Amino acid sequence: MSETTRILAALDIGNGYVKGKTMDMAMGTMVSIDIPSCSAYVTGTHDLKEDPSAIPGIVADIFNTMDVSFDSPLVKGQNRRFLGRRAIQSGMPMEEFDVFSHVSKAKQDLSGILILSCVAGTALQRHYAAAGALPTDMLRCAARIAVALPIREYKKYRQEYADSLKSATHIVTFHNFEQRVRVQVEFEDVQVLAEGASAQYAVMAKGPEFVEAALADCRKLVPLTGITARDVMSAMTTVGVDIGEGTVNFPVFQNGKFNADASVTLDKGYGSILTRALDRLQDAGFAFDSRKALADYIQTKPSTIKKAAYDRVTAIIQEETVAFVNDVKMQFVKVMSRVGAFVEVVYVYGGGASPVQSLLHPELVAVSRDFSNEFPILYLDSTYSRFLNREGLMWIATEVAKADAQNAAAEQAAV
């Protein structure tokens, strides 16, 4: 059996997309992951193997091309599954998070599928880069990871979620090649954070230059005379509005610490808009068979030929946005009724932030005025803010790994 690969991973398993970073702890090489949160069941008749000359390309894009099965208590059954773009384009039965479900991600197979695939895919890439060939023995991987749950689920399931990952050894088998590749994954450490809270950590870690850029964007819409990045960085009470595909999380920080009691989750997200739009689009002749396919479509810049159709699709989605914005506003009012007198800064971010900005931003500003406490509302563009939870998770994972290494060194020195 091969030498153990040690991997550090930050995995934001969203209802819509997995935004991840993984790092080989020995080499320091970083891998970014951005794939749809779904898998497709592979039928038993599918056994076409790629030509050996295609192997380098497959490994390089493994997160969008993988054909895998699992031997793990996290995943019921050992069916083969496609992931990433391959899953969406396969036409096979899809498994995705149900944005209307009240079952926690901590209890859904898809969470385990995506986490294990990201870690195992990184181990395969690392081996291929070092050896220039596929492994002939099982790869062993020891992982330290940070993941997140919606605030409501975080309060109830964070320990159970961590234990489910750490309490077993997991085997991931790749079926992409003539020879099967097997990766054994063990989790040495699992940090579970609240969605939105991890994004706030990222904002603070990025420092004044990032905040000043966010202020510059905010000033284009709302005057913020005299407020500097230093003022924002020193704020002791902040509220986040993290707009995801399945949920909107409202993390509250007081005295610089996450206040789980005051923080809440709205069980609707940008995906709710897409789901409601699907029926209308299908009636209009647009053959989207899933929310995931629609989300992938609108995130891709259309060609000149497809521009008119793209505009019709986005117009219907915009109409469905109005009710969602009202739901977010009402939940924001509830949060403000608890902590509004103390709030100094509000951050709005996430993959669903930009698509609803024109409607939501003015509503949030109006709420701040209703509470006689107008404060800067930093509305961050989704092109980068959708990655903030991932960045915060990586910061936490790295800090915990450093602390554990220092403690281990101190214990060794004391012997």
N, C-alpha and C positions, 0 to 999 in steps of 0.2 A: 504494500500500500504506500502511496506517495507521501511526501512531507506535508505537514499541515499548513495551509494558507490562512493567515490571520487577516480578517476583514473588518473594517469599521464602516458602518452604514447608517445613513439617515434616510428614512423612507416615509414620505408623506403619502399614505395610501388614501387618496381622495375618492369620492364617489365617481368622479369623472376621469381623473388621470392619476397615475403614480408619478410623483416628482421625487426623484431620489438622487443621492450621492453615495457612492461607495469608494472605499480607499483600501488598497493593499497596504497593510500597516508596516510591512517590511520594506517595500519599495517606495511608498509614499505617493504612488500614482493614483489619480482621482478619476472616477468615471461618473458622468452625469446620465441620469435616466429620466425619460419623459415619455411614458407610454399610456395608452388607454387602460383604464381599470376594468379589464374584462378578460375572459378566456373563451375559447370555442371548443366544444367537445369534438374530438376527432373520431370519425367513423372507422369501423374496423377494416373497411376496404381501402383506406388510404395508407399506402406503404411506399410511396415514391421517394426515393433517396436522391439527394443532390449529387451532381458530378463532383469528384474529388477536387477539381480545379476551382469549385465554388466555395470550398471550405473557408478560406481566409475571409471572404466577404460575409459569409454567414456568421462566423464568430465575431467579426467586427460589429455587426448589427444584431447580435444574438437576442436582445430584448424584444426586438420586433419580428424575429424569425423563428423563435424557439418552438419546438414540438417536444413536450415533456410529460412525464407522469411522476407520481409521488408515492412514496411509502412513508406516511407520516400520520400521526393522530390528528393533525390539523386539517387533513383533507380526506373526506370520505370517498372510498373507492380509488381505483388505480387507473382510471380512464386517462387516455392521452389528451393533451390540450395544446392548442395553439395560443400564443400570446401576442400582444401588441398589434401592429398593423396587419400582421398575418391573420390574426383572429377575426378582425373586422372584415377583411377582404375574402375570407374563406367561404362564406355563405353557409357555414355549419352552425348548429345550435349554439347560441351565445349564453354565457353566464356573466351577468353584470350586477352591480349593487342596485337594489330597488330603492329609488329616492322616496317612495311612499311607505317603505317598510319600517317597522319599529324594532326590528331585530338588530342588535348591536353588531358593528363590524367585528368586534372581538369574538363573536360567535358564528361568523360566516366563513365558510370554506375559502371563499375568494380572497380574503385577507391573507390566509396562510399560503395560498397559491402564489400570490403576488410577492410576498416577502421572500419565500423560499426561492422563487425564480430569479429575483434580483440578486440575491446573495450567490446562488449557484452559477448564474450567468457571469458574475464578476470573477468567480473562481476559475471558470473555464477560460475566460478571456486572459486572465493572468497567466495560466499555465501555457496557453498557446503562444502568448507573447514571449515567454521565457524559453519554451522548448521548440517552437516552430512546428509543432505537431499535436494531434489530439492525444490525450492520455490513454494509456493501455490499462492502467490500474485505476481503482476508485480514487477520486480526489477527496481529500479531507479538508474541511473548512471550519475554522473556529471564528465566530462572528460576535461582535459587539454592536448592537443596534439601538437606535432611538426611533420610536414611532409615535403616532399621535392618535387620539380618539376625540370625537366631538365632546364638548364639555360635559354634557349630561351623561354620556357613556363613560367618560373619564372618571367621574365621581363614583361610579358604581363598579366598573369592570377593570380598572387599570392594573390591579394586582393579579387578577385572574388572567388577563391578557398576557402579561409578562410571564407568568408561571406556565401557561400553555406552550409558550415558545421554548422556555428553558428546561422543561421537565422531560424532554425526549430527544432522541437522535432522529434526524430526518434525512431521507434519501431522495434525491432528485435525479431522474434518468432522462437524458437527452436522446431523442429518437431521430434527430436530423440527419445522422450520418450512417454509413454502412455498419460501422461498429458503434454500439451503444456507449454512451459516456455517462458515468455515474458519479454523483457528488454527494458526499456525506456532510451534512451541516449540523453543527452544534452551536448553541447560543451561550456564550460566556456571560454576557450582560445584556439586559434589556431595559431601556429607559422608556417609560410611557408618559407622554406629556399631553396637555389639553390643546386641541386645535385652536389656533388663534394666539394662545399664550406663547407657543413656540415661535410664532411670527414676531411677537413683541420682543422676544429675546434677540431675534435677528436684527431688528431695527436698532436696538441699543448697541449690539456688537458691531454694526456697520459704521457707527460713529457720526460725527457732525456733518461730514461732506454729504452723506446720503440724506440726512434730515434736511440740510439746506436745499438740496435738489428737490425734495418733496415740498418744501415751503415755497419754492419758486413756482412749482406747478400750481399750488394752492392759491397763490397770489393772483394768478391769471383769472380766477373766478371770484375770490373774496378778498377784500383788503385786510392785510394783517400788519398794520403799521407797528414798527418797533419790536416785533417778535423775532427772535434769532434762533438759530439751531441750538445754541447753548440753553436758551430758555426751554425749548421743547425737550431737550435731553435731560434737563433737571426736573421735569414735571414728576410729581409724586403720585398723582392719580390720573390714570388714563383708561380709556375704553377703546377696544378694538371692535371692528365690524368685519369679520372674516367671511366673505361670501364664496361658498363652495358650490359644488353641483348638487349635493343632497342636503346640506345644512347651511345655516348662517350662525356662526358662533360670535358671542359677545364677551370676550375676556376682559375682566376688570383688574387693573393693577392699582393697589393702594399702598402707599409708603414703599413703592418700588417692588412690591411682592404680589404675586398672583393671588387674587381673592376668589377662591372657588365658590364661596357662598353667594357672592353677588353676581357671578358670571353665569350666563345662560346660553342655551341653544335653541334656535328656531328650526323645527324639523321640516324646513323647506329650503330649497336652494335654487340656483340657476337651472339645474336639471329639471325642476318642477315646471319651469316655463317651457323647456324643450319638450317635455312629455305631453303637456297640454297642447302644444303646437303640432305634435305629430299627426293627430287625427285630421286636423284642418289641412295640413300639407298633403296627406295621403288623398284626401278628397279632391285636392287641387291637381292631383296627378304626379306628385313628387314621391318616388318610391323609396322612402327611407324606412327600413325595417326595424330600426331601434333608435333610442335616444343617442346612443354612442355614435352611430353612423351620422346622425344629424349634427352632433357636436363636432365631429371630425370634419364634416363638410364646411361648417361656417368658420372654422379656424384656418381653413386653407384659402389663400388668395385666389379668386376666380380668374380664369382666362378671359380674354375679351369676348370670346364666343359664349361663355357661361355667365357673363356679368349680369345680364337681364334676369336670368333665372335666380341667380344668387340674391339679387336685390328683392325679388318677390318673396323668397324664403325669409330673409331677414326682416322684411316688413311685417310678416305674420308673427314672427317671434317678438317683435317690438310691441305689437298690440297685446300679446299675452303677458308682457312685462309689468303692466300697470298694476294689476292686482298683487303681484309679488312685491312690488315696491311698497305698497300700502302695508302689507304684512310685516316687512322689515321695519318700516317706520313705527308701527305700533309696538313692536318688541323693543325697539330703541327707546321709546317713551317709557316703557316699564323699567328698563335699566336705569334711565335717567331719574326716575322717581325714587330710586334707591340711593344713588350716589351723585346725582346731578349737581348738587351744591358744591362738590369738591372737584369735579372734573376739570382738568386743565387742557387736555389734548384728546382728540378722537382720531384714530387711524382707521381708514377703510381700505381693504386690500382683498386679495384672493382672485381666483380665476374668473369669478362672476362679477367682479367689481366694475370693470370698464364697460361691459355691455349694458349695465343699468345706470351708469353715472349720470347721464343727462336728466333722468327722472329722479334718482335717489338723492343725489348731492343737495339739490335745493330743499328737499324735504328734511334732511338732517340739519341743515342750517336753520330752517324754520323752527325745528324742535329746540335747538340750542337757544334761540331767542325767546321761545315760550317759557324757558326756565330762567330767563333773565341772567343768563350766564354764557354769553357768546364766547366761544373759544375756537382755536384753530381746528378745522377738520381736514386732516391731511388725506386726501383721496389719491391713493397710489395706483398707478397704471398697472393693469393686469399682466402686461408683457413681462414685468419683473416681479410684481407683488405676488403672483401665483406661486412663486418659488420661496417666499419668505418662511413658510412653515418648515420647508426642507432645510433652509439655511440655519434656522434656529435649532432644529433637531441635530444637525451636524455640529453646531457649536456645543450643545449639551453633551453629545456623545464624545466629542474630543476632550472636553473638560473633565468628564468622568474618567475617561481612559488615562489622562495625565495624572489625575489624583490617585487612581488605583496603582499606576506604575510607581509613583513617588512613595506610596505607602508600602508597596512590595519591596522597594529598594531600602527603605528605612528598616523594615523588619529583617531583611537579609543582613544589613549592616550591624544590626543589634545582636545577631547570632554569634 
